[in-house]
Amino acid sequence: MKKRLTGFLKEHILPTLVCVGLALALNSTLWWQGLESGALDHLTRLRTDIQPGADERIVIVGIDDDGIKEFGGWPWTRQVHGQFMYAISFGKPSVVAWDILFSEPKSEDEYLVVGAEKLAGRVIFGAYTTDQEPRATAPVENDLTAPITRITGNLNQIPTTPFSLLPVPVLRTSGFTAFCDADPDADGIIRRVPMLQRTGDRVLPSLSLQSLMIYWRLNPGQVRVVLGDAIYLEGEDVRRRIPIDASGMYSINYRVSYATCNKFGYSKLLAGYVQHYQKNSPRADLPSVEGKILLVGQMSTGLTDNGPTPFSNLTPLVLVHANVIENVLREDYAHRSPTWPVLLGALGFGAIGLVFFTKRKLYQQGLYALGVPVAYLGLATLLWIKLSLWIPLLWPVLGFGVLQIFMIVRQLIREQRAKQQIKGMFGTYLSPTLVNRMIESGESPQLGGHKEDITAYFSDIQSFSTFSELIPPDQLVDLMNEYLTACTDILQEEFGTLDKYIGDAVVTIFGAPLPLPDHALRACIASQRIQLKLGELREKWRSEGSKWPEIVVQMQSRIGLNSGETIVGNIGSRTRFNYTMMGDNVNLAARMESGAKSWGVYTMCTEATKIACEKAGGDRVVFRALGRIVVKGRSSAVPIYEIVGLKENVSAQTRECLRIFAAALEKFYTRDWMAAIGLFTQSQTLESNQPGVTPGVHSNPSLVYIGITRHYQDEPPAANWDGTYVMKEK
């Protein structure tokens, strides 16, 4: 019993704890938290497209492109703003809040005073903090703005700066003063705003808070602040709790975007109210502002008051205040889920997967591995849209995903070990070439190896794992026997030594145990003969009707080649060994085969193979340069090439494609991204392998380079970049 419990803990519980625990630990880093916030931003943008409309009590009066055109640039004279307040007062708004600074005295200030007095205590003039331009912070006589004094907590944590840009004194006696500060968080996005601001020895409200106080007719004595808890609005007819942190910062629950907010153009609204009320020319289309909170601010991307929010990097910042006010009006605050229920869920579902799905079929494992994250992300999206509840999006999915990969890899390893046991039973069957050499020498094979200049050949069937799911075992055996026989016949005709079969993979040595001076040429020719033969087999299988599923008649084989000095010989134990090859050049050949998928080609080789091939066979084999790469497991760059085909089989269209592609590659190396994309687009239309047209083809080199070039166009490489591309996969 104890042994079974220990095995259960080791097999199921320990991997779950490790994978989920590491993901949770990663979540504590600033970098990962930035990713989490970015993921939430995507949900926020999604939410604005499907949620109900913005609160009609909030209206943004935008200083937009139409107004700038009409009034002749920005800033406008204060006479215009005074006239605006005077005219809009007839509409009886509850609040007119200016997210604009009037800190420098000007001769037109009297117009602002008249307009503000017409609104009778419903005007707020914006203020900003600064540490560069000193301004007097002491209150002026008859200052309308009284400080907030009912504060519990450490006042030193409330944001403060040495100086403030306050409205000119004459405006502070005719309107309220409130701070408009909205600075980005550590990740560069405005996610929080200060609801309070210290200036001198006074604590003044933000523009959002002051707007709400005027809207609900609250005096500072009816505002109670508990730092680290909330701001309490305690009026006779209203009660609100605004959550804040220890420094008075409020986390914005963005719901109002530029597209969804209620907005009027400043110039059009002004003209309408002047015409309707002051020129006695009634307008039926005049928008009503009665009882509403008007936020006056810049709404043109050509102006300066724009900043980064979850909506965009150039969001009009007046929208920040609109979101805060709407949050409070609707009591719609963002909440963050505690960690423990998410952690327990991740551990529970992870353990369930290991316990119940480890020995299930691959498609069942896949459904569970994909279904749980999809369901979790769907739930997280729903909670954020409906309840403004933020549960972490990424680290639980990462932990669960890594655990599923562990489960699948562990199962594959176990299956591989079982296959190795079966293969070991037939390990004494050696290649015919080696058997003949042993007979001629009269010596028994011995353990040991030596260096030899050879070309290593690796081939693999594309997406072979799907074959075994779609084809019955007996048919699959027949199919593989036919395919491997055709491949092996050609390889041996070109004097290649069959090293081994690994499932559908074929490993071959050219140049050992019998020396071949032209081993690279023979390997290249063999690769193209096999590709041609596979085309013939596809036509044969297609002619056999419904015997084979579509994946068979679209079968493609990837081949990788590399030439160089390698260890070859009898390697294994004293009772069981095989004539094989090993070393870095062998690994590089394998990387050519697996890497061919990333470049959209089916035969890929290194520069060493190309040079050796051309030295032995001239121009019979046609190559295409694909660039310089750093393959997985190596630090130095390797020039790679596609083997396009044999000279006699390459069409004029393909040669034109290669010419344009080479020109595009030159532009790519000189960082002329636009020219490179244009040329790669031209060559793409001439590629012989076209996705959706050529059987089994998913990409081609032109398409791959278009993607790489566009990436570099958005994120240019380092200044010392020499054209090398680092492969992320083996």
Secondary structure by P-SEA (a helix, b strand, c coil): caaaaaaaaaaccaaaaaaaaaaaaaaacaaaaaaaaaaaaaaaaaaaaccccccccbbbbcccaaaaaaaccccccaaaaaaaaaaaccccccbbbbcccccccccaaaaaaaaaaaacccbbbbbbbbccccccccccccccccccccccccccccccccccccccaaaaaabbbbbbcccccccccccccccccccccbbbbcaaaaaaaaaaccccccbbbbcccccccccccbbbbbbbcccbbbbbbccccccccccccaaaaaaaaaaccccccccccccccccbbbbbcccccccccbbbccccccccaaaaaaaaaaaaaacbbbbbbcaaaaaaaaaaaaaaaaaccccccaaaaaaaaaaaaaaaaaaaaaaaacccccccccaaaaaaaaaaaaaaaaaaaaaaaaaaaaaaaacccccaaaaaaaaaaccccccbbbbbbbbbbbbbcccaaaaaacccaaaaaaaaaaaaaaaaaaaaaaccccccccccbbbbbccccccccaaaaaaaaaaaaaaaaaaaaaaaaaaccccccccccbbbbbbbbbbccccccccccccccccccccaaaaaaaaaaaacccccccccccaaaaaaaaacccccbbbbbccccccccccbbbbbbbcccccccccaaaaaaaaaaaaaaaaaaacaaaaaaaaaaaaaaaccccccccccccccaaaaaaaaaaaaaaccccccccbbbbbccc
